[in-house]
């Protein structure tokens, strides 16, 4: 479903209090405006404020070129290749400042190509029209106290629907990763997608094979952070796009319903813990995603590969994903440690009793990643329908260990 471009945007007063907007983000906007540059808060932060939630990030769009932004803010640095943006540091916060960009060249018919570069600068209206979904195309001027809507995003917020800016058939082919973003916003924001968007996503899911692996991996972690990861993976299954997003798990998932169920139980437990305040990063999500497969390889009775040493098994399985997705090695190392720690926190029968006696509990609890390993134990017990008693025992030991250290 497309929307006609308006010569004039809708302008309206925001329905939320100014105090809900980060004051440091406001100061960055004010500085740029005082220098004569048209500047707004944009995208997800405006959308989230209108939906009644507090944004995690406040992104900024401006008519100032990146070099100018870099010159105006001493504590800033320019990053990005596909998108040239500036990170402005304000206290402990980092604000992403981008220059208004022109719409990509119009593409129609069978010759639509993936956009590889997006650094042609344009007007604020063009910048709005180049974004993915209408709810993400809203601009907020916190100084004037005004929301500017070029694309019909306010109506979609009111209707709680998710429509592409422009023809989804074209927009999803220009950038197939938008299909994953459609799923993310459907689940995280509880917005109903348009029929045209669902049809286009189904028709062009195979175009994800052309997307950069690093971008796909980034979206995977964002999907896992939605608090609706189990539903997200059902969507990936329905659209038949798991093979593009997590090819390292596809063969394993297809091998048996038991494998599929094991992953879904982990994801359900992750969602439950997220609902109660768990904040996880790459390392923890990696452990959740690959944990069932790694644990299956740990067990000699179900092992398929030739490796026998636990560290080698975990490193080999996670390393396959890391190499394709170019993840930080530190995240993979931490995820490996979380999985190996479970052999000591909750030893399975195949671990020799002699090994258990030699383990040093204090050395284990002294590791910086131990609290995450403890959280992962809690998640495993929840996923397997077991009592949290074992987690509580280790939690109490860790509390006593911390007091001893003091």
N, C-alpha and C positions, 0 to 999 in steps of 0.2 A: 504494500500500500504506500503510495507516494503522497507527498504534500506539495502543494503549489508554493513556490517561493514568493514571499511578500515583499513589496517594495519598501514597506515600513514594518518594523517589528511591533509586537505587543509589548507594552511597557506597563508594569504594575508594581505596587508596593509589596514587599515580601510579607507573608503572613506570620513569620517567626520573628523573635526578638533579635535585635542587633547583637546582644550579649552572647548569642549562640555561635556567632562567627568569631573565629580566632583573631584576637586583637593584633597579634604579630603579622598575620596575613593582611589585615587591614592596613597596617603601617607600610607594608611593601607596596600595596596598591596605591596608597596615598603618595608615596615618594615618586612613583612612576607618573602618576597623574600630575603632580606638581611640576614635573619636568616636561609636561606637555604631551604625554603619551596616553592614548585611550587604553584603559586597563580595566579588567574585570576578574572576579573569581569565576571559575568555569567548571562545567562537567559534573562529576560525581558529588562534589561537596554541595552544589546547589540542589541537585536532585535529592540527596539524602536529607537536607534541611527541609525541603518541601514534603518529604515523606515522613517527617517527624523523628528522624534519627540524627545522632551527632556524627558528623563526618570524621574519618580518620585522617584525611589529608585535605589540604586546601590548595588546589592548583590555580595558577594565575595565567591569563593570556593577555598579551599587550601588543600595541603597534610598534614598540621599541624592538630593534634588532638585537639578537643575542649579544653581540659585541658591546652594544650600548648598555644593556642590562648588566653585563659583567663589569663595565666601567663604573656604573652607579653604585654598585654594592661591593664593598671591599671584601666581605666574606662570601665569596661566590665562586663557582667554577662552571665551565661549559662542558657538557657531556653529550654523548649520543652521535650516531652516524645517520641512522634512518630519520631520526628527529633530533635536530640541534636544539637543545634546551639549556637553561641555566639553573643550577641549584643555588638558591640564595639561603644562606645560613642566618638564622635569627635566634639567638640563644641556643637552645638545644634542638630547635626545630629546623627542618629543611623544607623550603617551599620551591616547587617546580614552576619555573616561569618560561612560557613558550611564546613565540612570536606568532601573530595571526598568520595562518597559512591559506593559500589559495585552494580552491577546489581542484581535485585531480581532473585531467582531461576527460571529457565525456566519452564513455565507451558504450557501445551497443552491440546487439547481435551476438554472434559466435566468437568475436575477436576480442572479448574482454580479457585483459591481462592483469596479473597480480602487480600491485603497485610496489615498486622496490625503493623508491625515493620520494620524499614528501617534504622538500625544503624550499618550495616556491612560496614566497610571502604574499599575503593578500589582505583583504579587508576583514572586519569583524563579521560581516554577513557571510563572506566566503568561508571563514573559519568555522562558523556555525554549521554551514551546509556540508562541510567535509567530514563531520563527525559521524559516529556509527548509528546511534539511536536518538530519537527525538528527546527522550528524557535526559540524555547526556549533552544536549545541544543548548542548554540554558546558560545565561550569563547574569552575574550579579555584580552590580556596582555598590559596594558597601558604603561608599562615601555619600553618594546621592540617595542611597536607600531604594534601589530600583532593580527589578528583575527584567531582563531584556530577552524576548523570545522570538527568534526568527523562524523557528521550524515547527511550531505546534507542540512543543514539549509540555507546556502548562496543561493543555487539554489531556494529553496522555497521562500525566501525573494524576489529574482528577479522575480519569477513567480507569487508572491502574492497568494500563496496557503498554505493550512494548512494540513500537513500530520503527522500522528503519527510516533514516533520513534519505529519501529517494527510493528507487526501485531495489528491493532486496535481492533480486536476481543479479543485478549488477554489483551491488555493494558487497555481497558475499563472495563474488568471484574476484573482485578487486583485492579483497583481503579476507581469505577464508577463515582466519582466526576469529573473525566476528561471529562465526557460528558458535564457537566456544563461549564468547562473551554473551551471546543470546541466552545460552543455557545458564550461565552464571547469574545474569540479572533476573531471569525467570525464577530461579530458585532462591537467591539471596534476598531479592526485593519483593518476591511474591507478586510479580506482574504477569499478566496473561499475554502471551505472544499473539500477534496477528496471524491469521490464516496464511497470508502471503509469505510471512517470515518463516513459518514452519515448513511450508512447501518448498521454499527456496533453500532452506537449510538441508532438507532431505535430498534435494536434487543436486546440491553442490558440495555435499560432505566430502566427496572424494578429492576435492580441490585442496583439502588440508595436506595432501601429500606434497604439495608445492611450498608449504609454509616452512619457515626456518625452524629446525628442531629446538633451538634455544627459546624461541617465542612460544612454541607449543608447551614446552616444559614449564615456562613461567605461568601460563594459563592453567596448567594442571594444578599447580600449587595454589593458585587463586581459587580454583574450583573446590579444592580440599578445604579452603578457609571459609567457605560460604556458610558452614553450619548445616548444610544440606547435602553433604558429600555422597551419601548413599543414593539419594534421588538423582544427583548429578550423574553418577555412573550408570544409573538406569537409563538416563537420557542418552549418554554416549553409546550404550548398547543398542537402544532403539534406533539411533541414527547410523549405526554400524560404523562408528568412527574411532573405536578403541584402538584399532590397529595402527592408526595414524598418531594417536596421542600417547599410548603406552604399549608399543609393539613388543617390548620385553616381557610383558605379562600375558599377551594374547594366547599364545600356545598353551601356557600353563592354565589359564582360565578355561580354555576349551577342553582341556583334558578330562575334567570331571565337574559335576555339579557341586561336589564337596569343596573343590578349590574356590569356585565362584562364591559359594555360601560363606566360606571362611573370610574372604575379602569383604563381603557385604556386612558381615557381623562386625568386623573391625571398623568399617566406615560408620556403621550405626552407632557404635560405642564412641567414636570420635565426635560425632554430632551431639551425642548426649553430654559428653564432657565439655564440648564447646559451649553448649547452652548453660553450663554451670561455671563458665569463666575461664576455661582452658584457652591459653593463647599459644599457638604452636608455630614453629618455623619450618624451614626446609627439612632439617634433620629429622624432626619428629614425624613430619608427614611422609618422608621417605621410608621411615621404619614402619609406619602404618601401611603404606602402599605395598611394600615388598616383604613385610614381616612373615605373612603366612607361607610364601614361597620359600624364603630363606629357612624357616623353621622346618619345613618339609625336607629340605636338603640336609639339615643338621642330623635328622633321624636316619640311621643306617637302613632301617626297614623300608623307608620310602624314598631314599636317595636315588637320583637319576644320573648324576654326574660322577666324574672320576675323583674329584677333590674330596678329601676326608677331614682336613683340618678346619675347624669352625671359622677362624678368622679368614682363611682363604675362600671358603664358601661364600661368606657374607660379602667380602670384597669383590669377588667375581660377579655376583648377581647385581649388586648395586653399581659396580664399576661399568657395567654394560650400559646402564641408563646414564651414568655420569658422563661418559665419553660422548654419547650422542647429544645430550642436552647441554654439555659444557657447564655443569654445575660446579660450584666451588668445592674443591677437594675436602675442605674442612667440614662441610655439611655431610658429605659421604662418610668421612671418618667418624663423625659423631653418631650418625645413624647406625653405622657398623657397631660402635661401642654400645649403643642402646640395645641392639639385638643380642650381642654377645653377653651382655649383663644379665639377660633373662635366664641364661643357663645357670647362673649363680643365685639369682633371686628366687627362681622357681625351677629347680633342677628336674629335668625329665628323667624317666627311668633309664634311658640309654647313656646317661652320664655316669661313669664309674664312681662308686662311693668313695674310692681312694682319692679321687680328684677333689671331691667336695671337702674332705678333711683338710686338704692343703690350702684351701682358699683363705685369704686374709680379708675378713669383713671390713676392717677399718680402712685398709688400702682401697677397697672398692668404694666405700662411702666418702672417701677423701677426693674422689674424682670430680671435676667441675661439672660433668654431665650427669652425675648420679641423680639429682632431682628429676631430670627428664626420664631417666631409666625407671625411676619409681612411678612416674606418671604413666609410662608405657606399660608397666606391670599392671597398674590399675585398669588401664584400657583393655589389656588382654583378658584379665579375669572377668571383666564386664562382658566382653565379646563372647567368651566361652560359657557364660551363664554360671560362673563360679562365685563363691563367697569372696568378699573383699578382705577377709580375715588375714590372709597372707600379706596383702598390701599394708594393712594396719600394723602388723608386727614389724615390718621393715620401716614403716613410717615412724613408729615409736623408737626403734633402734637409732634411726637417723637423728631424731630429736635429741636423744641422750648423747649421741656422738658429738653433735654440735655444741652441747653444753660442756662436754669434756674438753673440747678444743678451746673453748673460751677460758 
